[in-house]
Amino acid sequence: MSAQSPFILPLSGLSQGVYRYNLVIDGAFIATFPDAPVQYADVALELTLDRQLRQLIMDFDFSGSVRTDCDRCLANVDFPVNGQTQLIVKFNTEAESLEEEGELLYLHPDTSLFNVAPYAYEMVILALPMIRTFNCREDEPPYPCDEEMLDRIDDSVDTVPEIAPKSEDDDDKPSPWDALKDLK
């Protein structure tokens, strides 16, 4: 059984109404995406599917953690992620010629199965911040961050030379740009 199997929804024979699916995004699921920027996740996803006559409204509500490197200390840290997103799927006989438009997707009315795994994966990955720094040395020890690296960072901050303030004598020195003032 593939890790994406629970994410494949049967559309044929699905009558109108609201359906709820509780799904899990874990390391096996992440491994099905070869270029994933993370290796492990523990995210609970509640998918609410509202089947209507000519469309599906899917509400994704997820929370959990994703393990990735901290940009400050380079240690593997579990970052909390959560979010809510909606995906609207419209049924159209010309679905092959229509393109996705943000949160709007087109499917042919005869589509029998729909894989929501790529959309769930994308939502969780996009919930990660661009700069992934953990609040190192907060809360109680043991800290998830690399203590040795944090000590090196602290030492390097202490040894940075201070920049001398600009003195009044600096204004009297000729600027290399002064020669350009006379050009016309």
Long-range contacts (C-beta under 8 A, 24 or more apart in sequence): 2-32, 3-28, 3-29, 3-31, 3-32, 4-29, 4-32, 4-115, 4-117, 7-115, 7-116, 7-117, 7-120, 8-113, 8-114, 8-115, 8-116, 8-117, 9-49, 9-113, 9-114, 9-115, 9-116, 10-112, 10-113, 11-56, 11-107, 11-111, 11-112, 11-113, 11-114, 12-110, 12-111, 12-112, 12-113, 14-51, 15-51, 16-51, 16-52, 16-53, 17-50, 17-51, 18-48, 18-49, 18-50, 18-51, 19-48, 19-49, 19-51, 20-46, 20-47, 20-48, 20-49, 21-46, 21-47, 21-48, 21-49, 22-46, 22-47, 23-47, 23-120, 25-62, 25-64, 25-120, 25-121, 25-124, 29-117, 29-121, 30-121, 32-117, 33-121, 36-121, 36-125, 37-68, 37-125, 37-128, 38-66, 38-67, 38-68, 38-125, 38-128, 39-67, 39-68, 40-66, 40-67, 41-65, 41-66, 41-67, 41-124, 42-66, 42-78, 43-81, 43-124, 45-120, 45-124, 47-116, 47-120, 54-90, 54-91, 55-88, 55-89, 55-90, 55-91, 56-88, 56-89, 56-114, 57-86, 57-87, 57-88, 57-89, 58-86, 58-87, 58-88, 58-89, 58-116, 58-119, 59-84, 59-85, 59-86, 60-84, 60-85, 60-86, 60-87, 60-119, 60-120, 60-123, 62-120, 62-123, 62-124, 62-127, 66-124, 66-125, 66-127, 66-128, 68-128, 68-132, 69-132, 70-132, 70-133, 70-134, 70-136, 70-144, 70-145, 70-146, 71-131, 71-132, 71-133, 72-133, 72-134, 72-136, 72-145, 72-149, 72-150, 72-153, 73-134, 73-136, 73-145, 73-146, 73-149, 73-150, 73-153, 74-146, 74-149, 75-144, 75-145, 75-146, 75-149, 77-132, 77-134, 77-144, 77-145, 78-144, 79-128, 79-129, 79-132, 79-134, 81-124, 81-127, 81-128, 82-127, 83-123, 83-124, 83-127, 85-123, 87-116, 87-119, 89-114
